[in-house]
Amino acid sequence: MSLWHVAWNYLWNRKLTTAMTIISVALGVALISAVLTLREQTQKRFEEEGQAFDLVIGAKGNPLQLVLSTVYFLDAPTGNMSRADFEEIAKLEDVEAAFPLGMGDTFKGYRIVGTDRALMDFTWGDRRPYELEEGRYFEGVREAVIGAAVAQDTGLRVGSSFISTHGFVDMPGAHAHEDKPYTVVGVMRRSGTPNDRAIFCDMESVWDAHDHGGEEAEEHAHEHGEECDHDHGHGGVRADITAALVKLASPALRFEYKDRINKQYNAMAAVPVNEIQKLYEQLLGTAKAVLLAIGYLVVVISSMSILIGLYMSILQRRRDLAVMRALGATRGEIFGAVLIEAFWVTVLGIGVGWILGAVVCYGLGMYLVAKLGFHVSAVALGPDLVTAYSAVLLMGLVAGILPAWQAYRTDIARDLAEL
């Protein structure tokens, strides 16, 4: 019988102790796996969405707030910018595409986003974030195309009608535009992007929702910090947009155009991927470090469990080890057999921890899909995870050295005399 089989059999002669030690290792590994996977996956998804557009332009304020509100629909906009400035920026030499956004209303907490019909045809790489599952795109006023998460959570379908409410928070008493209902004309395919949580319509629909006419329009505009323009004959608020998404001829032009727009226009430009990277470095990087430290602390404690469990096992098996020595086993083989036991416990703990981590990632992934529209894959063996698992395995083997040394020093004559 090989040393591997001997070590395996000894482990399962004390099933409860072995199982508890494996579980303790698994808990630390699961936490490490979940933290590394979620951090990598969420950063990857945030940066993927941030790469779709080179610039986001809006009212002057906090650039991260601008990016979160327009690309990810996670914050309130920084304000309104002049439509005239947008149209001028859209005509700049290296601007390949510019899409206005108008926001201010929601339905059951889901943001209503006014834009140009052309945005629905926008693609980058092989991704089509606005692809339809059924129906058609909006063509007229108050026609809406809804994201997959909106359809799932609200029950809206093609042909359904709904009434928007003013503001970005779904709360009782919010002003509802009951006289101007929207009709759903299309449902988008689930894309795993923030678009799954949005409702899209044309800009005219957003303006029309706040078109109160005459003096009431002016009163409404002043109340919400908007400018009133009657040039279009609707008597509503027409002069501003909330923000704009811009695609440049080359990503290399991002910072040049960012500085140019910030200096020449009464607007602020931000590079989405740059703002998200700063968010991760400043905030989420610290959270990752803390959670990883906790995970490794759990593993260290688990290693102590391995050490204590094996050490106690050696004391209980002194006579068995003495018999093995008497039958020809060398000190080195005894030492190796105990290290193999530590190896088995650690490897099994890593395996069970990987499964637990995958379960955690799946559960949190479902939550992120519902709340952010981001799909998170299961635990994948990346460089960081391989390094972490290797560190755990090393700690487990180190924990087995002291018990192995105790077994190595077995006194055959003394232990056999006790038989």
C-alpha positions in Angstrom: 0.0 0.0 0.0 1.4 3.4 -1.0 2.0 6.3 1.4 -0.9 8.2 -0.3 -3.3 5.4 0.5 -2.0 5.1 4.1 -2.5 8.8 4.6 -5.9 8.7 3.1 -7.0 5.9 5.3 -5.7 7.5 8.4 -7.6 10.7 7.6 -10.9 9.0 7.3 -10.4 6.9 10.5 -11.2 10.2 12.2 -14.0 11.4 10.0 -15.5 14.1 12.2 -12.1 15.9 12.9 -11.1 15.7 9.2 -14.5 17.0 8.0 -14.4 19.9 10.4 -10.9 20.8 9.4 -11.8 20.6 5.7 -14.8 22.9 6.3 -12.7 25.4 8.1 -10.3 25.6 5.2 -13.2 25.7 2.7 -14.8 28.7 4.4 -11.6 30.8 4.0 -11.1 29.6 0.4 -14.7 30.4 -0.4 -14.4 34.0 0.9 -11.2 34.5 -1.0 -12.7 33.0 -4.2 -15.8 35.1 -4.0 -13.9 38.3 -3.3 -11.4 37.9 -6.1 -14.0 36.7 -8.6 -16.6 39.4 -7.9 -14.0 42.1 -7.8 -12.5 41.0 -11.1 -15.9 40.4 -12.8 -17.6 43.6 -11.7 -14.5 45.7 -12.6 -14.4 44.0 -16.0 -18.1 44.7 -16.6 -18.0 48.3 -15.4 -15.0 49.0 -17.6 -16.6 47.2 -20.6 -19.6 49.5 -20.3 -17.3 52.5 -19.8 -15.4 51.7 -23.0 -18.5 51.8 -25.1 -18.4 55.6 -25.3 -15.3 57.8 -25.2 -16.9 60.7 -23.4 -19.9 61.6 -21.4 -20.9 65.3 -21.4 -23.2 67.0 -18.9 -23.6 69.9 -16.5 -20.5 70.8 -14.5 -20.1 69.0 -11.3 -18.8 65.7 -10.1 -17.5 63.7 -13.1 -18.0 60.3 -11.4 -21.6 61.2 -10.6 -22.1 62.2 -14.3 -20.7 58.8 -15.5 -22.7 56.8 -13.0 -25.9 58.6 -13.8 -25.7 58.4 -17.6 -23.8 55.2 -18.4 -24.9 53.0 -15.4 -28.2 54.7 -14.3 -27.0 54.6 -10.7 -27.0 58.2 -9.6 -28.8 61.5 -10.1 -27.6 63.6 -13.0 -25.4 66.6 -12.3 -28.0 68.9 -13.9 -28.8 70.0 -17.4 -26.6 71.2 -20.3 -27.5 73.5 -23.2 -28.9 71.8 -26.2 -27.0 74.4 -28.3 -23.7 73.3 -26.8 -24.5 69.7 -27.5 -25.3 70.4 -31.1 -22.1 72.4 -31.5 -20.0 69.6 -29.9 -21.7 67.0 -32.1 -20.3 68.8 -35.2 -16.7 68.8 -34.0 -14.2 67.2 -36.4 -13.4 64.0 -34.6 -16.8 63.3 -33.1 -18.1 60.2 -34.9 -21.4 60.0 -33.0 -23.2 62.0 -30.3 -26.4 61.0 -28.6 -28.4 63.3 -26.3 -30.0 62.0 -23.2 -33.0 63.4 -21.4 -33.8 62.1 -17.9 -36.1 63.2 -15.1 -38.9 60.6 -14.8 -39.1 56.9 -13.7 -41.5 54.1 -13.7 -41.5 51.9 -10.6 -37.9 53.0 -9.9 -36.7 52.3 -13.5 -35.2 55.3 -15.3 -36.9 56.7 -18.4 -34.2 57.9 -20.8 -35.1 60.1 -23.8 -32.6 59.9 -26.7 -32.3 59.8 -30.5 -33.5 56.8 -32.4 -30.0 56.3 -33.7 -28.7 55.2 -30.3 -30.7 52.0 -30.6 -28.5 51.0 -33.6 -25.3 51.6 -31.7 -22.8 48.7 -31.4 -19.3 48.2 -30.3 -17.2 45.2 -31.1 -19.7 42.3 -31.5 -22.0 43.6 -28.8 -25.5 45.0 -29.5 -26.7 46.3 -26.2 -30.0 47.7 -27.6 -31.0 44.6 -29.6 -34.7 43.8 -29.6 -36.3 40.6 -28.2 -39.7 41.5 -29.6 -41.6 44.5 -31.0 -40.0 47.5 -32.7 -38.1 50.7 -31.7 -39.9 53.9 -30.7 -41.0 56.1 -33.6 -43.5 58.5 -32.1 -44.1 60.5 -28.9 -44.5 58.5 -25.8 -43.6 55.2 -27.4 -41.2 53.2 -25.2 -38.7 50.4 -25.5 -38.0 48.7 -22.2 -35.1 46.7 -20.9 -35.3 43.0 -20.1 -35.2 43.5 -16.3 -37.9 46.1 -16.6 -40.2 43.7 -18.5 -39.5 40.9 -16.0 -40.1 42.9 -12.8 -43.0 45.1 -13.9 -44.8 42.6 -16.2 -44.9 45.2 -19.1 -45.2 43.8 -22.6 -45.5 45.1 -26.1 -48.8 47.0 -26.1 -48.8 47.7 -22.4 -49.3 51.3 -21.1 -47.7 52.9 -18.1 -47.6 56.3 -16.4 -44.3 57.9 -15.5 -43.5 59.7 -12.2 -41.3 62.7 -11.7 -37.9 62.1 -10.1 -35.4 59.3 -9.7 -36.8 57.6 -6.6 -40.0 55.6 -6.5 -41.8 57.0 -3.5 -45.4 57.6 -2.5 -46.8 61.0 -3.4 -44.4 61.5 -6.4 -46.0 63.6 -9.2 -47.4 61.3 -11.9 -47.9 62.4 -15.5 -51.3 60.7 -15.6 -52.5 62.6 -18.7 -49.5 61.4 -20.8 -49.1 57.7 -20.6 -46.4 55.7 -22.5 -47.0 52.7 -24.7 -44.5 49.9 -24.9 -43.6 49.1 -28.5 -40.5 47.0 -27.9 -38.7 44.8 -25.4 -34.9 44.6 -25.6 -33.0 41.3 -25.4 -31.2 40.8 -22.1 -27.7 42.2 -22.6 -26.2 42.0 -19.1 -25.7 45.8 -19.2 -27.4 48.7 -17.4 -29.7 49.0 -20.4 -31.6 46.0 -19.0 -32.9 48.4 -16.2 -33.8 51.3 -18.4 -36.8 52.5 -20.5 -35.9 54.3 -23.7 -38.0 56.8 -25.7 -37.4 59.8 -27.9 -36.4 63.2 -26.6 -39.7 64.7 -27.6 -41.5 62.3 -25.2 -39.4 63.5 -22.2 -40.0 67.2 -23.2 -43.7 66.5 -23.7 -44.0 64.9 -20.3 -43.0 68.2 -18.8 -44.9 70.4 -21.2 -47.4 72.2 -19.0 -48.1 75.1 -21.3 -48.0 78.9 -20.8 -47.3 80.3 -17.3 -47.5 76.8 -15.8 -44.6 75.8 -17.9 -42.5 78.7 -16.7 -43.5 77.9 -13.1 -42.6 74.2 -13.5 -39.3 75.1 -15.2 -38.2 77.5 -12.5 -39.2 75.0 -9.8 -36.9 72.3 -11.3 -34.1 74.6 -12.3 -34.9 74.3 -16.0 -35.0 76.9 -18.8 -38.3 77.6 -20.6 -38.3 77.9 -24.4 -41.5 78.5 -26.4 -39.9 78.4 -29.9 -41.2 75.0 -30.7 -44.9 76.0 -30.3 -45.4 73.5 -27.4 -45.2 75.9 -24.6 -42.9 73.4 -22.7 -39.3 73.0 -21.6 -37.2 72.5 -24.7 -33.8 74.2 -24.3 -31.8 71.7 -22.3 -30.7 68.0 -22.3 -29.5 66.0 -19.4 -26.3 64.7 -20.9 -24.7 63.3 -24.0 -22.8 60.1 -25.0 -20.0 60.7 -27.4 -18.0 58.4 -29.7 -14.7 59.8 -31.0 -12.7 58.8 -34.1 -10.1 57.3 -31.8 -9.9 56.6 -28.1 -6.5 58.4 -28.1 -8.4 61.6 -28.4 -10.4 61.2 -25.2 -8.4 63.4 -22.9 -7.7 66.1 -25.6 -11.4 66.5 -26.2 -12.2 66.3 -22.6 -10.0 69.3 -21.8 -11.2 71.1 -24.9 -14.9 70.8 -24.0 -14.3 71.7 -20.3 -12.5 74.9 -21.3 -14.7 76.0 -24.3 -18.2 75.1 -23.2 -20.5 75.5 -20.2 -20.4 71.8 -19.8 -18.3 69.0 -18.3 -16.8 66.1 -20.1 -15.7 62.9 -18.4 -14.0 59.7 -19.7 -16.2 56.9 -18.3 -13.5 54.1 -18.1 -11.1 56.5 -16.4 -13.7 57.5 -13.7 -14.5 53.8 -13.0 -10.9 52.9 -12.7 -10.4 55.6 -10.1 -13.5 54.4 -8.2 -12.1 50.9 -8.0 -8.6 52.1 -6.9 -9.9 54.6 -4.3 -12.8 52.8 -2.8 -13.3 49.2 -3.9 -9.6 48.4 -3.8 -9.6 49.0 0.0 -12.7 46.9 0.4 -11.0 44.1 -1.6 -7.9 44.3 0.6 -9.9 44.1 3.8 -12.0 41.1 2.7 -9.0 39.3 1.4 -7.2 39.9 4.7 -10.2 38.3 6.5 -10.2 35.4 4.1 -6.5 34.7 4.6 -7.0 35.1 8.4 -9.6 32.3 8.2 -7.2 30.2 6.3 -4.4 30.8 8.9 -6.8 29.7 11.6 -7.7 26.7 9.5 -4.0 25.9 9.1 -3.8 25.9 12.9 -6.6 23.4 12.9 -4.7 21.2 10.5 -1.6 21.4 12.8 -3.5 20.7 16.0 -5.5 17.9 14.4 -2.5 16.1 12.9 -0.4 16.6 16.1 -3.1 15.1 18.3 -3.4 12.3 15.7 0.3 11.6 15.9 0.1 11.3 19.7 -2.8 8.8 19.3 -1.0 6.8 16.6 2.4 6.4 18.2 2.1 2.7 18.4 0.9 2.4 14.8 3.8 4.5 13.6 6.2 2.4 15.7 4.8 -0.8 14.0 5.3 0.8 10.6 8.9 1.6 11.5 9.4 -2.0 12.7 8.1 -3.3 9.4 10.6 -1.4 7.5 9.2 2.2 7.0 11.9 4.8 7.1 11.7 8.0 9.1 11.4 9.9 5.8 8.4 7.8 4.7 6.7 8.5 8.1 7.4 12.2 7.7 6.1 12.2 4.1 2.9 10.3 5.1 2.0 13.0 7.6 2.7 15.8 5.1 0.5 13.9 2.6 -2.3 14.0 5.2 -2.0 17.7 5.5 -1.9 17.9 1.7 -5.2 15.9 1.4 -7.0 18.0 4.0 -5.9 21.3 2.3 -6.7 20.2 -1.2 -10.1 18.9 -0.2 -10.7 22.2 1.6 -9.7 24.2 -1.5 -12.1 22.0 -3.6 -15.0 22.4 -1.3 -14.2 26.2 -0.9 -14.2 26.6 -4.7 -17.7 25.1 -4.8 -18.9 27.3 -2.0 -17.3 30.3 -3.6 -19.1 29.5 -6.9 -22.4 29.2 -5.1 -21.8 32.6 -3.4 -20.9 34.2 -6.8 -24.0 32.7 -8.4 -26.2 34.2 -5.7 -24.6 37.6 -5.8 -24.5 37.4 -9.6 -28.3 37.1 -9.6 -28.5 40.1 -7.3 -26.2 42.2 -9.5 -28.2 41.2 -12.6 -31.4 42.4 -10.9 -29.9 45.6 -9.4 -27.2 46.6 -11.9 -27.9 44.6 -15.0 -24.4 43.0 -14.7 -23.9 39.3 -15.3 -21.2 37.8 -13.2 -19.7 34.4 -14.3 -18.9 31.6 -11.9 -15.5 31.3 -10.2 -12.8 31.1 -13.0 -9.2 30.2 -12.4 -7.4 33.5 -13.1 -3.8 34.4 -12.1 -4.9 36.0 -8.8 -7.0 32.9 -7.8 -4.2 30.4 -8.7 -1.8 32.5 -6.6 -4.3 32.5 -3.7 -5.0 28.8 -3.9 -1.2 28.1 -4.0 -0.7 30.2 -0.9 -3.5 28.3 0.9 -1.9 25.0 -0.1 1.5 26.2 1.1 0.1 27.2 4.5 -1.6 23.8 4.8 1.7 22.0 4.1 3.6 24.2 6.5 1.0 23.4 9.2 1.8 19.7 8.7 5.6 20.1 9.3 5.5 20.1 13.1 3.3 17.0 13.3 5.4 15.3 10.6 8.6 16.1 12.6 7.0 14.7 15.7 6.2 11.5 13.8 9.8 11.5 12.4 11.2 11.4 15.9 9.2 8.3 16.8 11.1 6.1 19.4 10.4 2.6 18.1 11.6 0.7 21.3 9.7 2.9 23.7 6.4 2.9 21.7 6.5 -0.8 21.0 7.2 -1.4 24.7 3.8 0.2 25.4 2.0 -2.5 23.4 
